[in-house]
Amino acid sequence: MTGQDKLPPPTPTEARYIAVLRSPEFQDLRRRYRRWVIPVTIAALAWYVLYVLLAAYAPDFMGELLFGNINVGLVAGFLQFITTFAITSAYVRYADKTLDPRSAKIREEMEAEGLL
Amino acid sequence: MNTVLAAEQVGNTALNLAIFAGFVAITMIFVLRASRTNKSAADMYTAGAAFTGRQNGIAISGDYLSAASFLGIAGAIALTGYDGFLYSVGFLVAWVVALLLVAELLRNTGRFTMADVLAFRMRERPVRTAAATSTLVVSFFYLLAQMAGAGGLVALLMNITNRGGQSLVIAAVGALMIAYVLIGGMKGTTYVQIIKAILLIGGALVMTVWVLAKYGFNFSELLGAGAANGAALEPGVKYGVSDLAKLDFISLGLALVLGTAGLPHILMRFYTVPTAKEARKSVVWAIWLIGLFYLFTLVLGYGAAALVGPETITAAPGGANSAAPLLAYELGGTWLLGLISAIAFATILAVVAGLTITASASFAHDIYASVIHKGNAPAGSEVRVARISAIVVGIIAILGGIAANGQNIAFLVALAFAVAASANLPTILYSLFWKRFNTRGCLWSIYGGLTITVVLIFFSPAVSGAKTAMFPNQDWQWFPLANPGLVSIPASFLLGYLGTITSKEHLEYKAAEMEVRSLTGAGAEGKALEH
């Protein structure tokens, strides 16, 4: 395998994969996967970066006591834990309900054709 | 037993050793049983992909909760307060990337190593060489941190204060780890990690409840008591001292959150389960366990500050790393100390075993079988090479650990994360999510990210030119940050992009196959993937 401009025609297996890739079912699965994970990952990382920036540049705000000795920084840290746990649970539910049945259907169709 | 208590001698060495020997004996039974099915390369590397998601999830937390997490973070919280907690947050949030973007797709497209995924649709030999190189570098940094931690722990627990004695114990830890890997392969190592994770999380839970009980289960009161002893409640003690320190902290934060999904020994764990769904379950288990554990360390850190006090911790032979064991001694006396120390030892042992398997698999599978023999290595020779590499890696780890003895282990681990985030993560994400990504982009990103990271670390204040540096009396430092992530991670992403668009290579068919496989598990599920 080397870099090349023009590819030879695909083998039957490759052609099958290309056909699946272009099929509406797969495009739908791909859209549903990416539409969920990419924005959520970006949001989680942005929220984390915000937290880090606050810790670095707004220590007074983070040190503000809310109740007892619990301050904003501690609550913000706990919220990072909570959002991580929440994203985990939400993704599992989404994957079980939305992604798994679709990917299983495509896979089973491919296996039934015996082309793998 | 020496019962004349020198200021630094706590606990009973014989008891500590006996408990640790018990752990070794129990795990050895599992490892020996696992050895019966440790024959093929697939057994050695991934235990035949036969673990369940739950087993693997517990093992992942065992792999991830290293001595740096347990001893390092508890110590950092005890001495600096909130700034130590920042490590925990980064280490945990990082799992979102692993869960959503990496674990399942990786499971569906690879078989043994990180390079499998990259080699799928690129020129196999250069890409595997590059991936193996960065795998070995990350593993080396990480091993160094764990072995250095073993040295510090020994100093505290066995009252061995001379370097020669500590070096001997580091060598013994290394020898044990080599034995685990050689005898039990991935299956044996996984059992060791599962047992260790249960002990570690259980032990931390007991101590957490104990500490909280002392303060009437009033967390706020515990925080107050810790703060009275110098464990600050607000951020900034360590990282707020200057503008540079703040930048350094942001740099560290980036490396922590982006490094996890690029750690080769974590990635390899996703291959020990049969399907993508099990890989997902693994990560879910890991996230819950790791998250809970970091909440425990928060209590332990403030608890150590309140009950042990910073003077005692700093004066102890292990320094900050001894906060958790000292707290155990304060709470439950010699028995709890012995238990917690044995668990800490077990932690180091299990993590280094996992790292050794990863490094040796990468060498044997990627370099020996695929690059040197182009996939036609003589039957059985790959496993033999993997075993020999495990011994070599073990010896290097022992020597490195002896040299790094006394270094701050949380910091060394942070460096491993910086290399993983710079050299590995960009290529993994590009190859899973960008059709156009190709060999040149991959090579530029891996070698570029690796070189930039290592060079910047070498010229950073962490290595020379500062009182806390590895070589405090030398000065060749010119890069201002101790952690290079802020520069090296974006640079590596950029290099991957530039390399890709300046190369015409685009293996469209392979990219199509990879994408279909990555999302559906076609061709991978339940059976080995052919190359």
Interface residues (C-beta under 8 A of the other chain):
Chain A: M1 T2 G3 Q4 D5 L7 P10 T11 T13 E14 Y17 I18 V20 L21 F26 L29 R30 Y33 R34 W36 V37 V40 T41 A44 L45 Y48 V49 Y51 V52 L53 A55 A56 Y57 P59 D60 M62 G63 F67 G68 N69 I70 N71 G73 L74 G77 Q80 F81 T84 F85 I87 T88 Y91 V92 A95 D100 S103 A104 I106 R107 M110 E111 L116
Chain B: Y82 F85 L86 S88 V89 G90 L92 V93 W95 V96 V97 L99 L100 L101 R123 E124 N218 F219 S220 E221 L223 G224 A227 L233 E234 P235 G236 Y239 G240 K246 F249 I250 G253 L254 V257 K277 R280 V283 V284 I287 W288 G291 Y294 L295 F433 N438 T439 R440 S503 K504 E505 H506 L507 E508 Y509 K510 A512 E513 E515 V516 R517 L519 T520 G521 A522 G523 E525
